[in-house]
Amino acid sequence: MMLTPKQNNILESIREYTDQRRENPTGYGLQKYLESEGVQDSLKSVMQVIESLEKKNLIKRDSDHRIYLVKNKSFQNLKNIFSIPLFGLASCGEALAYPEEKADGYLQVSKKLFAKSKSQNLFAVNALGDSMDKVGISDGDYVIFEKYQGENDFVMEGRIVVAVINGMATIKIFRKVEKDIVGLFPCSKNKIHQPIFIHKTDSFLIAGIFQKVLPVKYVSL
């Protein structure tokens, strides 16, 4: 059964709401839950998706308008797919710094690709340019990161991160240069790219740690 990215996202959100709160959402409750997750959709838009999912026999509503997942064969197949919010790298600096910003869209991804990661902590960006082509990240690729919320530099040492500096996002390799200085290094065949050196007191954010690249050449346009 084919679903749109928005339908998949709503279906996954119903599942998450039910698992986390141990109750079934109403349409209004689901729309407020989506808002808390950074998805700015109107109640009318959410209800339209709910109605389309109901017509596909993937959900049902009771007399109190609470939503239940219908556990049929189609549901079992969809359980292995989840949604990852996608941000365009050229303009996602502010969005990554402030997670309540609206995502550009959602990737539908198999849970088997990220068995060791918590799906709710994953996000994707579209790579821009060739500054990381030596590690297989090319212009336009989908790059999946896990949200970074710690303060331990050793966790990031030598790893690929997405950082927000002066409101712009960049994908680089994190290295500790001196006691209070960190470097964000490119890994490119193109010698034009240079490292960025930052003092630990500067205003910057490590938004996520690299998990996987999904090359754009595999995407059907």
C-alpha positions in Angstrom: 0.0 0.0 0.0 1.4 3.3 -1.1 1.2 6.3 1.3 2.4 9.9 1.0 5.2 11.1 3.3 2.6 13.1 5.2 0.4 10.1 5.7 3.3 8.0 6.9 4.3 10.7 9.3 0.8 11.0 10.8 0.6 7.2 11.1 3.9 7.0 12.9 2.9 9.9 15.1 -0.3 8.1 16.2 1.8 5.1 17.1 4.3 7.2 19.0 1.5 9.1 20.9 -0.2 5.8 21.9 3.1 4.2 23.0 4.3 7.3 25.0 1.1 8.4 26.6 -0.7 5.0 26.9 -3.9 6.4 25.4 -5.3 7.0 22.0 -5.3 10.5 20.6 -8.2 12.6 19.2 -7.5 14.5 16.1 -7.1 17.7 18.1 -4.7 15.9 20.6 -2.7 14.5 17.7 -2.3 18.0 16.1 -1.1 19.4 19.4 1.4 16.5 19.8 2.7 17.2 16.3 3.2 20.9 17.3 5.2 19.8 20.3 7.4 17.7 17.9 8.0 20.8 15.6 5.5 20.0 12.9 3.4 23.1 12.3 0.3 21.6 10.6 -3.3 23.0 11.0 -6.0 21.0 12.6 -7.8 20.9 9.2 -4.8 19.5 7.4 -4.3 16.8 10.1 -7.9 15.8 10.0 -7.7 15.5 6.2 -4.9 13.0 6.6 -6.7 11.1 9.4 -9.8 10.7 7.1 -7.6 9.4 4.2 -5.9 6.9 6.5 -9.4 5.8 7.8 -10.5 5.2 4.2 -7.4 3.0 3.7 -8.5 1.0 6.7 -5.2 1.8 8.6 -7.0 3.6 11.5 -10.5 3.8 13.0 -12.2 6.2 15.3 -14.6 5.4 18.2 -17.6 7.4 19.4 -15.3 9.7 21.4 -13.3 10.4 18.2 -10.2 8.7 19.6 -8.0 7.2 16.9 -6.9 3.5 16.9 -4.5 1.7 14.6 -6.0 -1.1 12.6 -3.6 -4.1 12.9 -4.0 -5.7 9.5 -1.5 -7.0 7.0 -0.8 -3.5 5.7 -0.2 -2.2 9.2 2.3 -4.9 9.9 4.3 -3.9 6.8 4.2 -0.2 7.7 5.4 -0.8 11.2 8.9 -1.2 9.8 8.9 2.3 8.2 9.4 5.5 10.1 9.7 9.2 9.2 12.9 11.3 9.6 12.5 15.1 9.4 14.5 16.6 6.6 16.2 20.0 6.5 17.9 21.7 3.5 21.5 22.3 4.5 21.8 25.6 2.8 19.1 27.1 5.1 18.8 24.8 8.0 21.1 26.5 10.5 18.4 28.2 12.5 16.1 25.2 12.2 18.7 22.9 13.7 19.5 25.4 16.4 15.8 25.7 17.2 14.1 22.3 16.7 10.6 23.8 16.8 11.2 25.2 13.4 9.3 23.4 10.6 11.1 20.7 8.7 11.3 20.9 4.9 9.8 17.4 4.6 10.2 13.8 5.8 12.2 10.8 4.6 10.5 7.4 4.9 13.1 4.9 6.1 13.2 1.3 7.2 13.9 0.7 10.9 16.3 -2.0 9.9 18.7 0.7 8.6 18.9 2.2 12.1 18.4 -0.7 14.5 20.8 0.8 17.1 19.4 4.3 17.0 16.3 5.9 18.6 14.1 6.9 15.6 12.9 10.1 17.4 16.5 11.3 17.7 17.3 11.1 14.0 17.1 13.9 11.5 18.3 14.3 7.9 20.0 17.2 5.9 20.7 17.5 2.2 24.4 17.9 1.8 25.6 21.0 -0.1 28.8 21.0 -2.1 31.8 18.6 -2.1 33.6 19.4 1.2 33.1 15.9 2.4 33.3 13.8 -0.8 36.3 11.7 0.4 34.0 10.1 3.0 31.2 9.4 0.5 29.1 12.5 1.1 28.3 14.1 -2.2 26.3 17.2 -3.2 22.6 16.6 -2.7 23.0 13.4 -0.7 20.7 12.7 2.3 22.8 12.6 5.4 21.3 11.1 8.6 22.4 12.4 12.0 21.5 11.6 15.6 20.8 14.6 17.8 23.7 15.5 20.0 22.7 16.8 23.5 25.9 16.0 25.5 28.9 18.0 26.5 31.6 15.3 26.2 34.1 16.3 23.4 35.6 12.8 23.4 32.3 11.4 22.1 32.7 13.6 19.0 36.5 13.4 18.5 37.2 12.4 14.9 33.6 11.9 14.0 31.5 13.6 11.3 29.1 16.2 12.8 26.7 18.8 11.6 27.4 22.1 13.3 25.6 25.5 13.3 27.8 28.5 13.2 26.5 32.1 12.7 23.1 30.7 11.8 24.4 28.4 9.1 24.9 24.6 9.1 28.0 22.8 8.0 29.0 19.1 7.8 32.6 18.5 8.9 34.9 16.3 11.0 35.2 17.4 14.7 38.7 17.5 16.2 40.0 19.0 19.4 42.9 21.2 18.5 44.0 22.7 21.8 42.5 22.9 25.3 39.8 25.5 24.3 39.9 25.3 20.5 38.1 22.9 18.3 38.4 22.4 14.6 35.8 21.4 12.0 37.7 19.8 9.1 36.6 19.1 5.6 37.5 15.8 3.9 37.5 16.7 0.2 39.4 16.2 -3.0 38.8 19.9 -3.6 41.6 21.8 -2.0 39.5 25.0 -1.8 37.9 23.8 1.4 39.6 24.9 4.6 39.0 24.0 8.3 37.0 26.2 10.7 38.6 26.9 14.1 36.4 27.8 17.0 37.0 28.7 20.6 34.9 26.8 23.1 33.3 30.1 24.3 32.1 31.1 20.8 28.5 30.7 19.9 28.1 27.5 18.0 26.1 24.3 18.2 26.9 20.7 17.4 23.5 19.6 16.3 24.1 16.0 15.5 26.6 13.1 15.0 26.7 11.3 11.7 24.9 8.0 11.3 24.5 7.2 7.6 24.5 8.7 4.2 21.8 7.8 1.7 23.2 8.8 -1.7 21.0 10.9 -3.9 21.9 8.7 -6.9 19.7 6.0 -5.5 16.7 8.3 -5.3 14.2 8.0 -8.2 13.3 11.4 -9.5 
